[in-house]
């Protein structure tokens, strides 16, 4: 069935790429496919509509050839994502979300590794969204340093998550200290 899907997609791609004014040619008899030279006459809107048609055709083929539950797995949403909150909304709650992230210390002290991971993931997701919205609203000259601090903060959150999974107390303590320091540095620059 995978081979049938692959052949159907190749066929669709070939039919979409053909121009209605251009005659179709047979592939060489030796079995090798030689790509055609681009004509240079396609516009960017033509390429966009071709890409859209190809995506729609692929989704249609997948829905026809694959079992019902699997067909939807290949749907792609290519729209640009707009931040869900304004910088003002983010600034109103960023301290609360940062406080929640810092409060995971209680789970570190209790050596409750699963609870630590759960609380860490929940609070970090909210803080990450808030800080992203705030950084995007800053003047371009301030963004590189804030992005570096943002990256340091969330890299340490990831390391803390892995250290908690591995029950590595020394690494957990180190990452937690780095997280608190990064939050302090970020707040010194944004608030």
Buried (B, 14 or more C-beta within 10 A) or exposed (E): EEEEBEEBBEEBBEEBEEEEEEEEEEEEEEEEEEEEEEEEEEEEEEEEEBEEBBBEBBBEBBBEBBEEEEBEEBEEEEEEEEEEBEBEBBBEBBBEBBEBBBEBBEBBEEEBBEBBBBBBEBBBEBBBBBBBBBBBBBEEEEBEBBBEBBEBBBBBBEBBBEBBEEEBEEBBBBBBEBBBBBBEBBBEEBE
